[in-house]
Amino acid sequence: MPGVLRLVVETAEGRVLASGGLDPGYPLPGRIRQARLPLPAGAEWQGLRLRAELEVKGALHPVRWACRQAVEADGGLRLRPMRGISS
């Protein structure tokens, strides 16, 4: 990965609740890297948005999720429970 992968959890209104970045160069191709973004006490996770950005030489580039769930127009992913899995 050419840069730092930044993850941001925000409300529907765009207020950032948590953010962080993976070490430069991660995740490695074909490997998995877990990240943890603690939310403020009492924050409900359902309905929040998760977005990713790639920071290269000080410039931020949006990252689009490659997943089965539909993403929003700006590439963000709305967090919602999965069928068959209790929360």
PDB file with SEQRES, HELIX, SHEET and CRYST1 records, atoms N, CA, C and O in Angstrom:
SEQRES   1 A   87  MET PRO GLY VAL LEU ARG LEU VAL VAL GLU THR ALA GLU          
SEQRES   2 A   87  GLY ARG VAL LEU ALA SER GLY GLY LEU ASP PRO GLY TYR          
SEQRES   3 A   87  PRO LEU PRO GLY ARG ILE ARG GLN ALA ARG LEU PRO LEU          
SEQRES   4 A   87  PRO ALA GLY ALA GLU TRP GLN GLY LEU ARG LEU ARG ALA          
SEQRES   5 A   87  GLU LEU GLU VAL LYS GLY ALA LEU HIS PRO VAL ARG TRP          
SEQRES   6 A   87  ALA CYS ARG GLN ALA VAL GLU ALA ASP GLY GLY LEU ARG          
SEQRES   7 A   87  LEU ARG PRO MET ARG GLY ILE SER SER                          
SHEET    1 AA1 4 VAL A  16  GLY A  21  0                                        
SHEET    2 AA1 4 VAL A   4  GLU A  10 -1                                        
SHEET    3 AA1 4 ARG A  49  VAL A  56 -1                                        
SHEET    4 AA1 4 ALA A  59  VAL A  63 -1                                        
SHEET    1 AA2 2 ARG A  49  VAL A  56  0                                        
SHEET    2 AA2 2 LEU A  77  ARG A  78 -1                                        
CRYST1    1.000    1.000    1.000  90.00  90.00  90.00 P 1           1          
ATOM      1  N   MET A   1       0.861  -1.163   0.000  1.00  0.00           N  
ATOM      2  CA  MET A   1       0.000   0.000   0.000  1.00  0.00           C  
ATOM      3  C   MET A   1       0.906   1.223   0.000  1.00  0.00           C  
ATOM      4  O   MET A   1       1.776   1.352   0.861  1.00  0.00           O  
ATOM      5  N   PRO A   2       0.710   2.110  -0.948  1.00  0.00           N  
ATOM      6  CA  PRO A   2       1.576   3.295  -1.065  1.00  0.00           C  
ATOM      7  C   PRO A   2       1.118   4.453  -0.183  1.00  0.00           C  
ATOM      8  O   PRO A   2       0.614   5.451  -0.698  1.00  0.00           O  
ATOM      9  N   GLY A   3       1.281   4.342   1.111  1.00  0.00           N  
ATOM     10  CA  GLY A   3       0.863   5.421   1.997  1.00  0.00           C  
ATOM     11  C   GLY A   3       0.175   4.870   3.223  1.00  0.00           C  
ATOM     12  O   GLY A   3       0.325   3.697   3.563  1.00  0.00           O  
ATOM     13  N   VAL A   4      -0.586   5.730   3.887  1.00  0.00           N  
ATOM     14  CA  VAL A   4      -1.285   5.363   5.116  1.00  0.00           C  
ATOM     15  C   VAL A   4      -2.775   5.228   4.818  1.00  0.00           C  
ATOM     16  O   VAL A   4      -3.385   6.132   4.248  1.00  0.00           O  
ATOM     17  N   LEU A   5      -3.351   4.103   5.204  1.00  0.00           N  
ATOM     18  CA  LEU A   5      -4.783   3.904   5.059  1.00  0.00           C  
ATOM     19  C   LEU A   5      -5.454   4.473   6.302  1.00  0.00           C  
ATOM     20  O   LEU A   5      -5.226   3.984   7.408  1.00  0.00           O  
ATOM     21  N   ARG A   6      -6.279   5.501   6.130  1.00  0.00           N  
ATOM     22  CA  ARG A   6      -6.976   6.149   7.239  1.00  0.00           C  
ATOM     23  C   ARG A   6      -8.435   5.702   7.242  1.00  0.00           C  
ATOM     24  O   ARG A   6      -9.081   5.665   6.195  1.00  0.00           O  
ATOM     25  N   LEU A   7      -8.946   5.366   8.416  1.00  0.00           N  
ATOM     26  CA  LEU A   7     -10.334   4.972   8.594  1.00  0.00           C  
ATOM     27  C   LEU A   7     -11.023   6.012   9.464  1.00  0.00           C  
ATOM     28  O   LEU A   7     -10.454   6.485  10.447  1.00  0.00           O  
ATOM     29  N   VAL A   8     -12.256   6.365   9.095  1.00  0.00           N  
ATOM     30  CA  VAL A   8     -13.012   7.393   9.816  1.00  0.00           C  
ATOM     31  C   VAL A   8     -14.419   6.877  10.060  1.00  0.00           C  
ATOM     32  O   VAL A   8     -15.081   6.402   9.137  1.00  0.00           O  
ATOM     33  N   VAL A   9     -14.881   6.972  11.318  1.00  0.00           N  
ATOM     34  CA  VAL A   9     -16.264   6.654  11.676  1.00  0.00           C  
ATOM     35  C   VAL A   9     -16.933   7.978  12.002  1.00  0.00           C  
ATOM     36  O   VAL A   9     -16.451   8.737  12.843  1.00  0.00           O  
ATOM     37  N   GLU A  10     -18.057   8.255  11.327  1.00  0.00           N  
ATOM     38  CA  GLU A  10     -18.729   9.533  11.519  1.00  0.00           C  
ATOM     39  C   GLU A  10     -20.233   9.354  11.574  1.00  0.00           C  
ATOM     40  O   GLU A  10     -20.773   8.333  11.148  1.00  0.00           O  
ATOM     41  N   THR A  11     -20.900  10.368  12.107  1.00  0.00           N  
ATOM     42  CA  THR A  11     -22.364  10.367  12.158  1.00  0.00           C  
ATOM     43  C   THR A  11     -22.905  10.676  10.775  1.00  0.00           C  
ATOM     44  O   THR A  11     -22.153  11.033   9.868  1.00  0.00           O  
ATOM     45  N   ALA A  12     -24.217  10.537  10.619  1.00  0.00           N  
ATOM     46  CA  ALA A  12     -24.864  10.856   9.343  1.00  0.00           C  
ATOM     47  C   ALA A  12     -24.661  12.330   8.977  1.00  0.00           C  
ATOM     48  O   ALA A  12     -24.666  12.690   7.800  1.00  0.00           O  
ATOM     49  N   GLU A  13     -24.482  13.169   9.987  1.00  0.00           N  
ATOM     50  CA  GLU A  13     -24.277  14.608   9.757  1.00  0.00           C  
ATOM     51  C   GLU A  13     -22.823  14.944   9.432  1.00  0.00           C  
ATOM     52  O   GLU A  13     -22.518  16.087   9.092  1.00  0.00           O  
ATOM     53  N   GLY A  14     -21.931  13.972   9.532  1.00  0.00           N  
ATOM     54  CA  GLY A  14     -20.529  14.199   9.192  1.00  0.00           C  
ATOM     55  C   GLY A  14     -19.625  14.492  10.372  1.00  0.00           C  
ATOM     56  O   GLY A  14     -18.458  14.829  10.174  1.00  0.00           O  
ATOM     57  N   ARG A  15     -20.128  14.374  11.603  1.00  0.00           N  
ATOM     58  CA  ARG A  15     -19.299  14.617  12.792  1.00  0.00           C  
ATOM     59  C   ARG A  15     -18.437  13.382  13.039  1.00  0.00           C  
ATOM     60  O   ARG A  15     -18.959  12.275  13.172  1.00  0.00           O  
ATOM     61  N   VAL A  16     -17.125  13.567  13.102  1.00  0.00           N  
ATOM     62  CA  VAL A  16     -16.190  12.457  13.288  1.00  0.00           C  
ATOM     63  C   VAL A  16     -16.240  11.979  14.735  1.00  0.00           C  
ATOM     64  O   VAL A  16     -16.079  12.771  15.664  1.00  0.00           O  
ATOM     65  N   LEU A  17     -16.467  10.674  14.921  1.00  0.00           N  
ATOM     66  CA  LEU A  17     -16.489  10.063  16.251  1.00  0.00           C  
ATOM     67  C   LEU A  17     -15.183   9.349  16.567  1.00  0.00           C  
ATOM     68  O   LEU A  17     -14.752   9.318  17.720  1.00  0.00           O  
ATOM     69  N   ALA A  18     -14.558   8.781  15.556  1.00  0.00           N  
ATOM     70  CA  ALA A  18     -13.298   8.063  15.742  1.00  0.00           C  
ATOM     71  C   ALA A  18     -12.565   8.004  14.411  1.00  0.00           C  
ATOM     72  O   ALA A  18     -13.189   7.959  13.351  1.00  0.00           O  
ATOM     73  N   SER A  19     -11.248   8.004  14.468  1.00  0.00           N  
ATOM     74  CA  SER A  19     -10.452   7.868  13.248  1.00  0.00           C  
ATOM     75  C   SER A  19      -9.075   7.332  13.618  1.00  0.00           C  
ATOM     76  O   SER A  19      -8.650   7.415  14.770  1.00  0.00           O  
ATOM     77  N   GLY A  20      -8.406   6.795  12.647  1.00  0.00           N  
ATOM     78  CA  GLY A  20      -7.069   6.268  12.865  1.00  0.00           C  
ATOM     79  C   GLY A  20      -6.491   5.762  11.557  1.00  0.00           C  
ATOM     80  O   GLY A  20      -7.188   5.685  10.545  1.00  0.00           O  
ATOM     81  N   GLY A  21      -5.228   5.422  11.587  1.00  0.00           N  
ATOM     82  CA  GLY A  21      -4.560   4.959  10.378  1.00  0.00           C  
ATOM     83  C   GLY A  21      -3.750   3.707  10.627  1.00  0.00           C  
ATOM     84  O   GLY A  21      -3.270   3.475  11.736  1.00  0.00           O  
ATOM     85  N   LEU A  22      -3.602   2.906   9.595  1.00  0.00           N  
ATOM     86  CA  LEU A  22      -2.755   1.723   9.672  1.00  0.00           C  
ATOM     87  C   LEU A  22      -1.324   2.125   9.361  1.00  0.00           C  
ATOM     88  O   LEU A  22      -1.084   3.142   8.709  1.00  0.00           O  
ATOM     89  N   ASP A  23      -0.389   1.335   9.822  1.00  0.00           N  
ATOM     90  CA  ASP A  23       1.016   1.608   9.550  1.00  0.00           C  
ATOM     91  C   ASP A  23       1.236   1.697   8.037  1.00  0.00           C  
ATOM     92  O   ASP A  23       0.598   0.968   7.277  1.00  0.00           O  
ATOM     93  N   PRO A  24       2.137   2.588   7.590  1.00  0.00           N  
ATOM     94  CA  PRO A  24       2.407   2.672   6.148  1.00  0.00           C  
ATOM     95  C   PRO A  24       2.783   1.304   5.583  1.00  0.00           C  
ATOM     96  O   PRO A  24       3.554   0.558   6.187  1.00  0.00           O  
ATOM     97  N   GLY A  25       2.226   0.991   4.423  1.00  0.00           N  
ATOM     98  CA  GLY A  25       2.515  -0.281   3.770  1.00  0.00           C  
ATOM     99  C   GLY A  25       1.528  -1.385   4.075  1.00  0.00           C  
ATOM    100  O   GLY A  25       1.570  -2.438   3.438  1.00  0.00           O  
ATOM    101  N   TYR A  26       0.625  -1.171   5.047  1.00  0.00           N  
ATOM    102  CA  TYR A  26      -0.371  -2.176   5.410  1.00  0.00           C  
ATOM    103  C   TYR A  26      -1.733  -1.751   4.908  1.00  0.00           C  
ATOM    104  O   TYR A  26      -1.974  -0.548   4.805  1.00  0.00           O  
ATOM    105  N   PRO A  27      -2.645  -2.664   4.588  1.00  0.00           N  
ATOM    106  CA  PRO A  27      -2.481  -4.111   4.660  1.00  0.00           C  
ATOM    107  C   PRO A  27      -1.629  -4.630   3.506  1.00  0.00           C  
ATOM    108  O   PRO A  27      -1.564  -4.015   2.441  1.00  0.00           O  
ATOM    109  N   LEU A  28      -0.987  -5.752   3.728  1.00  0.00           N  
ATOM    110  CA  LEU A  28      -0.178  -6.383   2.692  1.00  0.00           C  
ATOM    111  C   LEU A  28      -1.089  -7.115   1.721  1.00  0.00           C  
ATOM    112  O   LEU A  28      -2.154  -7.589   2.118  1.00  0.00           O  
ATOM    113  N   PRO A  29      -0.691  -7.218   0.448  1.00  0.00           N  
ATOM    114  CA  PRO A  29      -1.521  -7.937  -0.526  1.00  0.00           C  
ATOM    115  C   PRO A  29      -1.808  -9.362  -0.068  1.00  0.00           C  
ATOM    116  O   PRO A  29      -0.902 -10.091   0.334  1.00  0.00           O  
ATOM    117  N   GLY A  30      -3.083  -9.748  -0.135  1.00  0.00           N  
ATOM    118  CA  GLY A  30      -3.489 -11.092   0.219  1.00  0.00           C  
ATOM    119  C   GLY A  30      -3.528 -11.361   1.712  1.00  0.00           C  
ATOM    120  O   GLY A  30      -3.739 -12.502   2.124  1.00  0.00           O  
ATOM    121  N   ARG A  31      -3.331 -10.345   2.527  1.00  0.00           N  
ATOM    122  CA  ARG A  31      -3.317 -10.501   3.986  1.00  0.00           C  
ATOM    123  C   ARG A  31      -4.434  -9.662   4.593  1.00  0.00           C  
ATOM    124  O   ARG A  31      -5.005  -8.799   3.926  1.00  0.00           O  
ATOM    125  N   ILE A  32      -4.738  -9.915   5.842  1.00  0.00           N  
ATOM    126  CA  ILE A  32      -5.766  -9.170   6.562  1.00  0.00           C  
ATOM    127  C   ILE A  32      -5.113  -8.386   7.681  1.00  0.00           C  
ATOM    128  O   ILE A  32      -4.197  -8.880   8.339  1.00  0.00           O  
ATOM    129  N   ARG A  33      -5.573  -7.179   7.898  1.00  0.00           N  
ATOM    130  CA  ARG A  33      -5.081  -6.345   9.001  1.00  0.00           C  
ATOM    131  C   ARG A  33      -6.304  -5.819   9.741  1.00  0.00           C  
ATOM    132  O   ARG A  33      -7.153  -5.161   9.140  1.00  0.00           O  
ATOM    133  N   GLN A  34      -6.401  -6.096  11.018  1.00  0.00           N  
ATOM    134  CA  GLN A  34      -7.539  -5.627  11.789  1.00  0.00           C  
ATOM    135  C   GLN A  34      -7.243  -4.250  12.363  1.00  0.00           C  
ATOM    136  O   GLN A  34      -6.104  -3.920  12.694  1.00  0.00           O  
ATOM    137  N   ALA A  35      -8.299  -3.462  12.469  1.00  0.00           N  
ATOM    138  CA  ALA A  35      -8.189  -2.133  13.067  1.00  0.00           C  
ATOM    139  C   ALA A  35      -9.307  -1.977  14.080  1.00  0.00           C  
ATOM    140  O   ALA A  35     -10.387  -2.544  13.915  1.00  0.00           O  
ATOM    141  N   ARG A  36      -9.049  -1.214  15.122  1.00  0.00           N  
ATOM    142  CA  ARG A  36     -10.052  -0.983  16.161  1.00  0.00           C  
ATOM    143  C   ARG A  36     -10.211   0.518  16.340  1.00  0.00           C  
ATOM    144  O   ARG A  36      -9.237   1.241  16.548  1.00  0.00           O  
ATOM    145  N   LEU A  37     -11.461   0.974  16.256  1.00  0.00           N  
ATOM    146  CA  LEU A  37     -11.772   2.391  16.429  1.00  0.00           C  
ATOM    147  C   LEU A  37     -12.798   2.521  17.550  1.00  0.00           C  
ATOM    148  O   LEU A  37     -13.999   2.442  17.293  1.00  0.00           O  
ATOM    149  N   PRO A  38     -12.349   2.719  18.786  1.00  0.00           N  
ATOM    150  CA  PRO A  38     -13.292   2.841  19.907  1.00  0.00           C  
ATOM    151  C   PRO A  38     -14.208   4.058  19.740  1.00  0.00           C  
ATOM    152  O   PRO A  38     -13.754   5.153  19.408  1.00  0.00           O  
ATOM    153  N   LEU A  39     -15.495   3.845  19.976  1.00  0.00           N  
ATOM    154  CA  LEU A  39     -16.475   4.926  19.893  1.00  0.00           C  
ATOM    155  C   LEU A  39     -16.650   5.560  21.269  1.00  0.00           C  
ATOM    156  O   LEU A  39     -16.374   4.928  22.288  1.00  0.00           O  
ATOM    157  N   PRO A  40     -17.110   6.811  21.297  1.00  0.00           N  
ATOM    158  CA  PRO A  40     -17.386   7.446  22.593  1.00  0.00           C  
ATOM    159  C   PRO A  40     -18.430   6.645  23.367  1.00  0.00           C  
ATOM    160  O   PRO A  40     -19.279   5.980  22.774  1.00  0.00           O  
ATOM    161  N   ALA A  41     -18.360   6.716  24.696  1.00  0.00           N  
ATOM    162  CA  ALA A  41     -19.309   5.991  25.546  1.00  0.00           C  
ATOM    163  C   ALA A  41     -20.740   6.364  25.179  1.00  0.00           C  
ATOM    164  O   ALA A  41     -21.066   7.540  25.017  1.00  0.00           O  
ATOM    165  N   GLY A  42     -21.581   5.357  25.053  1.00  0.00           N  
ATOM    166  CA  GLY A  42     -22.995   5.574  24.758  1.00  0.00           C  
ATOM    167  C   GLY A  42     -23.322   5.752  23.286  1.00  0.00           C  
ATOM    168  O   GLY A  42     -24.495   5.879  22.936  1.00  0.00           O  
ATOM    169  N   ALA A  43     -22.328   5.764  22.417  1.00  0.00           N  
ATOM    170  CA  ALA A  43     -22.581   5.938  20.978  1.00  0.00           C  
ATOM    171  C   ALA A  43     -23.158   4.655  20.391  1.00  0.00           C  
ATOM    172  O   ALA A  43     -22.622   3.571  20.623  1.00  0.00           O  
ATOM    173  N   GLU A  44     -24.228   4.767  19.647  1.00  0.00           N  
ATOM    174  CA  GLU A  44     -24.828   3.632  18.942  1.00  0.00           C  
ATOM    175  C   GLU A  44     -24.111   3.473  17.606  1.00  0.00           C  
ATOM    176  O   GLU A  44     -23.952   4.447  16.871  1.00  0.00           O  
ATOM    177  N   TRP A  45     -23.681   2.271  17.289  1.00  0.00           N  
ATOM    178  CA  TRP A  45     -22.931   2.057  16.061  1.00  0.00           C  
ATOM    179  C   TRP A  45     -23.825   1.979  14.820  1.00  0.00           C  
ATOM    180  O   TRP A  45     -23.393   2.321  13.720  1.00  0.00           O  
ATOM    181  N   GLN A  46     -25.072   1.529  14.999  1.00  0.00           N  
ATOM    182  CA  GLN A  46     -25.954   1.379  13.841  1.00  0.00           C  
ATOM    183  C   GLN A  46     -26.262   2.731  13.224  1.00  0.00           C  
ATOM    184  O   GLN A  46     -26.641   3.672  13.921  1.00  0.00           O  
ATOM    185  N   GLY A  47     -26.099   2.820  11.917  1.00  0.00           N  
ATOM    186  CA  GLY A  47     -26.378   4.051  11.201  1.00  0.00           C  
ATOM    187  C   GLY A  47     -25.165   4.952  11.024  1.00  0.00           C  
ATOM    188  O   GLY A  47     -25.224   5.929  10.278  1.00  0.00           O  
ATOM    189  N   LEU A  48     -24.064   4.636  11.703  1.00  0.00           N  
ATOM    190  CA  LEU A  48     -22.856   5.428  11.508  1.00  0.00           C  
ATOM    191  C   LEU A  48     -22.264   5.120  10.136  1.00  0.00           C  
ATOM    192  O   LEU A  48     -22.605   4.118   9.508  1.00  0.00           O  
ATOM    193  N   ARG A  49     -21.378   5.993   9.689  1.00  0.00           N  
ATOM    194  CA  ARG A  49     -20.718   5.810   8.390  1.00  0.00           C  
ATOM    195  C   ARG A  49     -19.243   5.485   8.603  1.00  0.00           C  
ATOM    196  O   ARG A  49     -18.592   6.045   9.485  1.00  0.00           O  
ATOM    197  N   LEU A  50     -18.734   4.583   7.793  1.00  0.00           N  
ATOM    198  CA  LEU A  50     -17.320   4.247   7.799  1.00  0.00           C  
ATOM    199  C   LEU A  50     -16.771   4.620   6.433  1.00  0.00           C  
ATOM    200  O   LEU A  50     -17.282   4.196   5.396  1.00  0.00           O  
ATOM    201  N   ARG A  51     -15.721   5.420   6.461  1.00  0.00           N  
ATOM    202  CA  ARG A  51     -15.084   5.753   5.183  1.00  0.00           C  
ATOM    203  C   ARG A  51     -13.583   5.560   5.319  1.00  0.00           C  
ATOM    204  O   ARG A  51     -13.035   5.558   6.421  1.00  0.00           O  
ATOM    205  N   ALA A  52     -12.941   5.402   4.193  1.00  0.00           N  
ATOM    206  CA  ALA A  52     -11.499   5.183   4.168  1.00  0.00           C  
ATOM    207  C   ALA A  52     -10.858   6.167   3.199  1.00  0.00           C  
ATOM    208  O   ALA A  52     -11.435   6.528   2.173  1.00  0.00           O  
ATOM    209  N   GLU A  53      -9.665   6.582   3.550  1.00  0.00           N  
ATOM    210  CA  GLU A  53      -8.886   7.492   2.707  1.00  0.00           C  
ATOM    211  C   GLU A  53      -7.452   6.980   2.675  1.00  0.00           C  
ATOM    212  O   GLU A  53      -6.963   6.411   3.651  1.00  0.00           O  
ATOM    213  N   LEU A  54      -6.796   7.183   1.562  1.00  0.00           N  
ATOM    214  CA  LEU A  54      -5.397   6.829   1.427  1.00  0.00           C  
ATOM    215  C   LEU A  54      -4.595   8.127   1.431  1.00  0.00           C  
ATOM    216  O   LEU A  54      -4.794   8.991   0.578  1.00  0.00           O  
ATOM    217  N   GLU A  55      -3.690   8.255   2.397  1.00  0.00           N  
ATOM    218  CA  GLU A  55      -2.856   9.457   2.491  1.00  0.00           C  
ATOM    219  C   GLU A  55      -1.502   9.165   1.850  1.00  0.00           C  
ATOM    220  O   GLU A  55      -0.742   8.317   2.317  1.00  0.00           O  
ATOM    221  N   VAL A  56      -1.223   9.889   0.772  1.00  0.00           N  
ATOM    222  CA  VAL A  56       0.039   9.733   0.046  1.00  0.00           C  
ATOM    223  C   VAL A  56       0.656  11.112  -0.109  1.00  0.00           C  
ATOM    224  O   VAL A  56       0.065  11.998  -0.726  1.00  0.00           O  
ATOM    225  N   LYS A  57       1.843  11.294   0.452  1.00  0.00           N  
ATOM    226  CA  LYS A  57       2.581  12.561   0.361  1.00  0.00           C  
ATOM    227  C   LYS A  57       1.719  13.745   0.789  1.00  0.00           C  
ATOM    228  O   LYS A  57       1.748  14.798   0.153  1.00  0.00           O  
ATOM    229  N   GLY A  58       0.952  13.573   1.868  1.00  0.00           N  
ATOM    230  CA  GLY A  58       0.141  14.654   2.415  1.00  0.00           C  
ATOM    231  C   GLY A  58      -1.201  14.871   1.742  1.00  0.00           C  
ATOM    232  O   GLY A  58      -1.995  15.684   2.216  1.00  0.00           O  
ATOM    233  N   ALA A  59      -1.478  14.176   0.660  1.00  0.00           N  
ATOM    234  CA  ALA A  59      -2.759  14.323  -0.048  1.00  0.00           C  
ATOM    235  C   ALA A  59      -3.664  13.140   0.296  1.00  0.00           C  
ATOM    236  O   ALA A  59      -3.207  11.998   0.348  1.00  0.00           O  
ATOM    237  N   LEU A  60      -4.951  13.420   0.530  1.00  0.00           N  
ATOM    238  CA  LEU A  60      -5.926  12.372   0.840  1.00  0.00           C  
ATOM    239  C   LEU A  60      -6.704  11.971  -0.408  1.00  0.00           C  
ATOM    240  O   LEU A  60      -7.175  12.821  -1.163  1.00  0.00           O  
ATOM    241  N   HIS A  61      -6.829  10.667  -0.609  1.00  0.00           N  
ATOM    242  CA  HIS A  61      -7.567  10.120  -1.750  1.00  0.00           C  
ATOM    243  C   HIS A  61      -8.643   9.184  -1.210  1.00  0.00           C  
ATOM    244  O   HIS A  61      -8.332   8.296  -0.417  1.00  0.00           O  
ATOM    245  N   PRO A  62      -9.914   9.362  -1.621  1.00  0.00           N  
ATOM    246  CA  PRO A  62     -10.974   8.479  -1.118  1.00  0.00           C  
ATOM    247  C   PRO A  62     -10.763   7.040  -1.586  1.00  0.00           C  
ATOM    248  O   PRO A  62     -10.263   6.796  -2.685  1.00  0.00           O  
ATOM    249  N   VAL A  63     -11.150   6.102  -0.739  1.00  0.00           N  
ATOM    250  CA  VAL A  63     -11.059   4.676  -1.055  1.00  0.00           C  
ATOM    251  C   VAL A  63     -12.479   4.139  -1.149  1.00  0.00           C  
ATOM    252  O   VAL A  63     -13.306   4.411  -0.279  1.00  0.00           O  
ATOM    253  N   ARG A  64     -12.762   3.386  -2.188  1.00  0.00           N  
ATOM    254  CA  ARG A  64     -14.080   2.765  -2.345  1.00  0.00           C  
ATOM    255  C   ARG A  64     -14.019   1.349  -1.808  1.00  0.00           C  
ATOM    256  O   ARG A  64     -13.071   0.610  -2.073  1.00  0.00           O  
ATOM    257  N   TRP A  65     -15.051   0.975  -1.042  1.00  0.00           N  
ATOM    258  CA  TRP A  65     -15.122  -0.359  -0.471  1.00  0.00           C  
ATOM    259  C   TRP A  65     -15.470  -1.371  -1.560  1.00  0.00           C  
ATOM    260  O   TRP A  65     -16.297  -1.096  -2.429  1.00  0.00           O  
ATOM    261  N   ALA A  66     -14.845  -2.523  -1.510  1.00  0.00           N  
ATOM    262  CA  ALA A  66     -15.179  -3.634  -2.404  1.00  0.00           C  
ATOM    263  C   ALA A  66     -15.931  -4.650  -1.552  1.00  0.00           C  
ATOM    264  O   ALA A  66     -15.327  -5.539  -0.952  1.00  0.00           O  
ATOM    265  N   CYS A  67     -17.248  -4.510  -1.507  1.00  0.00           N  
ATOM    266  CA  CYS A  67     -18.047  -5.374  -0.641  1.00  0.00           C  
ATOM    267  C   CYS A  67     -19.406  -5.617  -1.275  1.00  0.00           C  
ATOM    268  O   CYS A  67     -19.786  -4.965  -2.247  1.00  0.00           O  
ATOM    269  N   ARG A  68     -20.120  -6.560  -0.709  1.00  0.00           N  
ATOM    270  CA  ARG A  68     -21.442  -6.905  -1.222  1.00  0.00           C  
ATOM    271  C   ARG A  68     -22.467  -5.823  -0.920  1.00  0.00           C  
ATOM    272  O   ARG A  68     -23.370  -5.573  -1.718  1.00  0.00           O  
ATOM    273  N   GLN A  69     -22.321  -5.176   0.246  1.00  0.00           N  
ATOM    274  CA  GLN A  69     -23.249  -4.122   0.653  1.00  0.00           C  
ATOM    275  C   GLN A  69     -23.093  -2.901  -0.258  1.00  0.00           C  
ATOM    276  O   GLN A  69     -21.981  -2.535  -0.637  1.00  0.00           O  
ATOM    277  N   ALA A  70     -24.207  -2.288  -0.596  1.00  0.00           N  
ATOM    278  CA  ALA A  70     -24.159  -1.083  -1.423  1.00  0.00           C  
ATOM    279  C   ALA A  70     -23.483   0.051  -0.647  1.00  0.00           C  
ATOM    280  O   ALA A  70     -23.731   0.232   0.545  1.00  0.00           O  
ATOM    281  N   VAL A  71     -22.633   0.802  -1.331  1.00  0.00           N  
ATOM    282  CA  VAL A  71     -21.977   1.949  -0.708  1.00  0.00           C  
ATOM    283  C   VAL A  71     -22.724   3.217  -1.086  1.00  0.00           C  
ATOM    284  O   VAL A  71     -23.520   3.222  -2.025  1.00  0.00           O  
ATOM    285  N   GLU A  72     -22.468   4.279  -0.357  1.00  0.00           N  
ATOM    286  CA  GLU A  72     -23.110   5.553  -0.640  1.00  0.00           C  
ATOM    287  C   GLU A  72     -22.406   6.240  -1.805  1.00  0.00           C  
ATOM    288  O   GLU A  72     -21.348   5.791  -2.247  1.00  0.00           O  
ATOM    289  N   ALA A  73     -22.985   7.320  -2.299  1.00  0.00           N  
ATOM    290  CA  ALA A  73     -22.462   8.007  -3.482  1.00  0.00           C  
ATOM    291  C   ALA A  73     -21.002   8.424  -3.320  1.00  0.00           C  
ATOM    292  O   ALA A  73     -20.238   8.393  -4.285  1.00  0.00           O  
ATOM    293  N   ASP A  74     -20.609   8.813  -2.104  1.00  0.00           N  
ATOM    294  CA  ASP A  74     -19.231   9.250  -1.889  1.00  0.00           C  
ATOM    295  C   ASP A  74     -18.292   8.102  -1.525  1.00  0.00           C  
ATOM    296  O   ASP A  74     -17.127   8.340  -1.206  1.00  0.00           O  
ATOM    297  N   GLY A  75     -18.778   6.870  -1.567  1.00  0.00           N  
ATOM    298  CA  GLY A  75     -17.947   5.712  -1.283  1.00  0.00           C  
ATOM    299  C   GLY A  75     -17.996   5.261   0.163  1.00  0.00           C  
ATOM    300  O   GLY A  75     -17.392   4.244   0.504  1.00  0.00           O  
ATOM    301  N   GLY A  76     -18.703   5.990   1.033  1.00  0.00           N  
ATOM    302  CA  GLY A  76     -18.814   5.617   2.438  1.00  0.00           C  
ATOM    303  C   GLY A  76     -19.693   4.389   2.612  1.00  0.00           C  
ATOM    304  O   GLY A  76     -20.504   4.059   1.747  1.00  0.00           O  
ATOM    305  N   LEU A  77     -19.521   3.723   3.738  1.00  0.00           N  
ATOM    306  CA  LEU A  77     -20.266   2.511   4.036  1.00  0.00           C  
ATOM    307  C   LEU A  77     -21.104   2.763   5.282  1.00  0.00           C  
ATOM    308  O   LEU A  77     -20.562   3.097   6.335  1.00  0.00           O  
ATOM    309  N   ARG A  78     -22.419   2.605   5.173  1.00  0.00           N  
ATOM    310  CA  ARG A  78     -23.329   2.793   6.303  1.00  0.00           C  
ATOM    311  C   ARG A  78     -23.307   1.526   7.144  1.00  0.00           C  
ATOM    312  O   ARG A  78     -23.508   0.434   6.612  1.00  0.00           O  
ATOM    313  N   LEU A  79     -23.068   1.647   8.443  1.00  0.00           N  
ATOM    314  CA  LEU A  79     -22.997   0.485   9.323  1.00  0.00           C  
ATOM    315  C   LEU A  79     -24.396   0.035   9.709  1.00  0.00           C  
ATOM    316  O   LEU A  79     -25.214   0.836  10.161  1.00  0.00           O  
ATOM    317  N   ARG A  80     -24.664  -1.250   9.528  1.00  0.00           N  
ATOM    318  CA  ARG A  80     -25.967  -1.820   9.862  1.00  0.00           C  
ATOM    319  C   ARG A  80     -25.774  -3.278  10.233  1.00  0.00           C  
ATOM    320  O   ARG A  80     -24.794  -3.902   9.825  1.00  0.00           O  
ATOM    321  N   PRO A  81     -26.710  -3.827  11.010  1.00  0.00           N  
ATOM    322  CA  PRO A  81     -26.567  -5.231  11.402  1.00  0.00           C  
ATOM    323  C   PRO A  81     -26.696  -6.162  10.196  1.00  0.00           C  
ATOM    324  O   PRO A  81     -27.399  -5.860   9.232  1.00  0.00           O  
ATOM    325  N   MET A  82     -26.008  -7.289  10.269  1.00  0.00           N  
ATOM    326  CA  MET A  82     -26.107  -8.291   9.208  1.00  0.00           C  
ATOM    327  C   MET A  82     -27.213  -9.265   9.571  1.00  0.00           C  
ATOM    328  O   MET A  82     -27.422  -9.569  10.745  1.00  0.00           O  
ATOM    329  N   ARG A  83     -27.912  -9.750   8.572  1.00  0.00           N  
ATOM    330  CA  ARG A  83     -28.966 -10.734   8.809  1.00  0.00           C  
ATOM    331  C   ARG A  83     -28.375 -11.999   9.408  1.00  0.00           C  
ATOM    332  O   ARG A  83     -27.331 -12.482   8.971  1.00  0.00           O  
ATOM    333  N   GLY A  84     -29.063 -12.532  10.421  1.00  0.00           N  
ATOM    334  CA  GLY A  84     -28.626 -13.776  11.022  1.00  0.00           C  
ATOM    335  C   GLY A  84     -27.553 -13.643  12.085  1.00  0.00           C  
ATOM    336  O   GLY A  84     -27.156 -14.643  12.684  1.00  0.00           O  
ATOM    337  N   ILE A  85     -27.068 -12.415  12.337  1.00  0.00           N  
ATOM    338  CA  ILE A  85     -26.047 -12.198  13.361  1.00  0.00           C  
ATOM    339  C   ILE A  85     -26.615 -11.231  14.382  1.00  0.00           C  
ATOM    340  O   ILE A  85     -27.000 -10.112  14.041  1.00  0.00           O  
ATOM    341  N   SER A  86     -26.668 -11.663  15.635  1.00  0.00           N  
ATOM    342  CA  SER A  86     -27.209 -10.781  16.680  1.00  0.00           C  
ATOM    343  C   SER A  86     -26.144  -9.771  17.094  1.00  0.00           C  
ATOM    344  O   SER A  86     -24.949 -10.064  17.067  1.00  0.00           O  
ATOM    345  N   SER A  87     -26.599  -8.575  17.477  1.00  0.00           N  
ATOM    346  CA  SER A  87     -25.645  -7.528  17.851  1.00  0.00           C  
ATOM    347  C   SER A  87     -25.473  -7.414  19.327  1.00  0.00           C  
ATOM    348  O   SER A  87     -24.702  -6.576  19.796  1.00  0.00           O  
TER     349      SER A  87                                                      
END                                                                             
